Amino acid sequence: MTRLLHFIVAFLLLASRAALATPCQFESQGEGRVAAIVDARSVRLDDGREIRLIGIEATASTRQALASLLAGRDVTLRGSDDTPDRYGRQGALVFIGEGDTSIQAMLLAQGDALVSAEISDKDCAAALMASEAAARRQKKGSWADPSAIKNAESPDDILAGIGRFVVVEGKVLSVRQAGAMTYLNFGRNWTRGFAATISKRALPAFESAGITLKSLENKRIRIRGWVEESTGPRIDVRLVGQVELLGANEPTGVRP
């Protein structure tokens, strides 16, 4: 009986690990050894291939963390498409050896990267977001900085991040449409306040996800993306994953 119980426990542990590993286990795209860290999101393998880590955006600490994790290591690549981008880089989730946790998830869990929202697979995207959320709650890595999440009510602070990928939290005061663009306005002054813009081309993706943009009015949300300036700070939202609806009781991550 005892041996049976041990067997059942061992089986359940293996099953739970497999379940945790499942979300981002795409098709194998090959293997190799990391010969060089090219930049904060790219590595070069010993066979000459340059690999871009999909699913994340870099922070100030990403390159150093990436070097600590990957320099000289044997890796396995996984993804849904191995077609090189215009720079010749192959996008992939990267795993050390036969490991079942991606380097992307490790960087996110350490607070050394941000979720980019580019991965369309819902389960994988949710798993990466969960890794980031855990680091944010524990104030690990970049999340230890009180200004890591920008306050939508402080447009000047957001403007300081022009050209950078940032995370912004706030309450949507109004949702307006002008031509082919929908504006999620976080400030009462539409020209100077922070706003997220969503083009007509992106609307079908939101509709498929069951999100009506007008329903976001008066809701607290978290927006991530590249900061642009158009009188006031703007983030162009092209992917559903760039928008997170925050629960009424969820603690805010912005400075008071």
C-alpha positions, 0 to 999 in steps of 0.5 A: 500500500505504501509503495502504491501511495509513493507511486501515486505521489510521484505520478502526480508530481510528474504530471504537475510539472508536465502541466506547468511545462506544457504552455510554451512547448512548441515544435522544436526548431533545432539545437545549438551552443551559445557562442555569443550574446549579441544584445539584450534579446539576441544570441549567436549559436556556434553554427552561425545562427542568430536567435532572437528571444521572442515574447520579451522586451529588455530592461536595463538588466536583461543583457547581463542576466542573459549572459549569466544564464546562457553564455556557452550553454547548449540550448534547444529552440522552440517556436511556431515559425522559424522564418528569419526576420528582416535582420536574419534572426530566427525567433524562438523560445530558448531552453537550456538543454532539455529543460522545460522552462524557457529562458524567457520565463526565467528572465521574467521571473527574475524581473529582468525582462518585460512581456512583449505580448507578441506570442499569440498562443493564449496558454503560453502568453498567460504563462509568461505573464504569470512569471512577470506578475510574480516578479512584480509582486515580489519587487524583483529586478527592475520591479524594485524601482518605484517608477517601473510602472508609469502612472497614467495621470503623470504624462510628463513621466511617461514622455520621459520614456519616449522610444522605450517599451514601458508599462503604464497603469491608470483609469480609462476616463473616456473611449473616443473614435476619430476616423480609423483610430480609437483612443483610450484617454487617461487624461481629461485634456485629450491633447496633453494627457496619456492615451492608448491608440488602437487602429481599426485593423486591430479591432477584430482581434479584440472582438475575438477576445471578447473585448469591447473597447467601449467597455473599458471606459472607467476601468483600471487597466495596464498598458504596455508598449513603445512610447511615442509623442503626439502632443501628449504621450501615446502607446500604439496598441496592436496586440490584445496582450498589450492591454490588461484589465485590472481587478477592482481589488488589485493593488496598484503598481504605480507611485501614489 
